[in-house]
Amino acid sequence: MKRMCSSTLDIISNLPDNILEKILVLMPIRDAVRTSVLSKKWRDNWRTIPELAFDDRSIVDPYPILFRQILPPDQLSAKRFLASIYQLSIKNRFLASTYHVLLLHRGSILKFILSISKLESCSEIDTLITILSGRGIQELTLKIWKGDHQKLPQSLFSCQQLTHLNLQSCVFRPPTTFKGFNWVVHMELCEVIITADTFQTLVSSCPLLEQLKFESSACFDFIGIDASNLKVLSLTGFFKSLCFMNAPHLANFSLHPKAFTGRLVRRDAQEWDALLDGLPVLENLCMGSPYVLLLVAGCLLKNRLLTLRHLTALELSSVDFGVEDVFRFIWMTMTNSPKLQKVTIEVNSTGRGEEGAVKFCEENMGSSKFCLKHLREVEMRLVSGTTSELHIMKLLLAYSPILEIMVVKPHPAKVTDGGLRILKELSQFQRLSPKAKITYEHPNVRN
């Protein structure tokens, strides 16, 4: 048995250094550090890996193991720092472990992740970021799960080699000399305290930015997006007004409220009709209520119809088709999007105001001016079987010549007969596509 283990170890040890590095990077950091006891050759292998991840998966209070490793004699202050933290609670010992690894590590650290659920915001994190700022950091993830928001140190804004930045529960207040991150292509900001002006300046000063995700519980009166290279944008929060000043390449746009948004009302809809005008190549649109209502109200105020010439996928949530204006607007938007291939709608029907939807459907059934030439897939979620829901599905089936599948997912609390009535209604609807298949998922069945 010992011979087999020794033989296997020798095979692995003789692998090229770049292969050993990839193996160590894929391991949780605690296991990568533990390889130092395998042999003299393995003692220092982990100290040069360019990617370090400290999260709940990769580290489980490894401090006792790390503390036994010898620090250089000129780092007595670091030893005292570690010794003091060793006396603290386990959640702060995670921080000591991270700090110790950085002190033992040699060379560049291109990717660094700190996301430990038991670790609270603390000033010592500033020291970690300062160390990283001198190691050529390119991808940084810092997620604070407990305590106050982490105020970012000035050293972060000197990390001009960053290409990926992911922050959670931080305070973003750059110095007046900050000119942006010239190489960032991917940025995620979740519950980051930042002003609208600072956010707009940050986005516009990242010339290579391609993907942006922003989630906040704060309320913003106005957000302007000026990002000439942006391709993917996800916004979650309270935005009374949005404007795309320069986003010629944005193809994927998602806009959702953070929670119930009673502060966003129809009178805020004055400029919402022009929201999508600045997105000439938009392909995927995902929008939640009440932004759907604001868009509808804005277009109705200006008496205009959306034309989304490149749209291939449309996803809307919390839609009440019982509102006649909503029913008409969504249907006309779909039929005015000549490349539309997939529609996903989560409904939130009240069962009131069905007459308008019924009248619209009856007036337009058999009309040759409607045709969803490229629509292949439809998914209806939280269907309760109201008349307006059935009529929008009736129209989709009647005007989609190449439709392949319509997935119907009922509302588990509102459908009590197993969906038999809904299935019976759907089976009687005319289907323009001979390949159209209706798939009904029982409310009690989970994927």
DAZIDA-V872800 format. One line per field, one symbol per residue. ss: DSSP state (h for helix, s for strand, l for the rest). phi: phi as a letter, one per 20 degrees, with the letter a starting at -180 (. if undefined). psi: psi as a letter, one per 40 degrees, with the letter a starting at -180 (. if undefined). Layout:
# DAZIDA-V872800
ss=???
phi=???
psi=???
This chain:
# DAZIDA-V872800
ss=lhhhhhhhhhhhhlllhhhhhhhhhhllhhhhhhhhhlllllllhhhhllssssslllllllhhhhhllllllllhhhhhhhhhhhlllhhhhhhhhhhhhhhhllllllsssssllllslllhhhhhhhhhhlllllsssssllslllssllhhhhhlllllssssslssllllllllllllllsssssllsllhhhhhhhhhllllllssssssssssllsssslllllssssssssllssssslllllssssslllllllllhhhhllhhhhhhhlllllsssssllhhhhhhhhhhhlllllllllllsssssssllllhhhhhhhhhhhhllllllsssssslllllllhhhhhhhhhhllllllllllllssssssslllhhhhhhhhhhhhllllllsssssslllllllllhhhhhhhhlllllllllsssssllllll
phi=.ffffffffffffefggffgffffffeggfffffffefaffegdgffdfecccdbfeebcleggfffffeegfedffffffffffgeefffefgfffffffffefcnfceccccbdfeeegafffgfffffffddmgdcccccedcmffefffffffeeeefdccccclcddcfffefdodfdfdccccdlefbefffffffffedfdgdcccccbefddfbcddcbfdfdcccdcqdcfbcbefabfdfdcccccffbgdffecffeegdffegefecfdfdccccdfefffffffffffelcdfcdfdfdcccccledffegffgffffffffedfdfdcccceebeendmffffffffffdfnfefdaefdfdbccddlfdnffffffffffffeccfdgdbceddfffeddddmnffffffffeffdfefefcdddefgeddf
psi=dddddddddddddeiidddddddddeiidddddeeeediddededeeehehhhgaddehggedddddeihiidefdddddddddddeaiddeddddddddddddiiaihdhhhhghdehihidddddddddddeefhdhhhhhheiaiihhhidddeegeehdhhhihfihggiideheiheehehhhhhfhhiidddddddddegdehdhhhhhieihhdhhhhggeehdhhhhhahhdhihgdggeehdhhhhiidahgeehideeedeedededegefhdhhhhiiedddddddddddefihhhgdehdhhhiifhheehdddddddddddeegeehdhhhhhigheeifedddddddddeheheehhgdehdhhhhifhefidddddddddddefgdehdihhhhihdeeheeeedddddddeeihhdheehhhhhhhdehi.
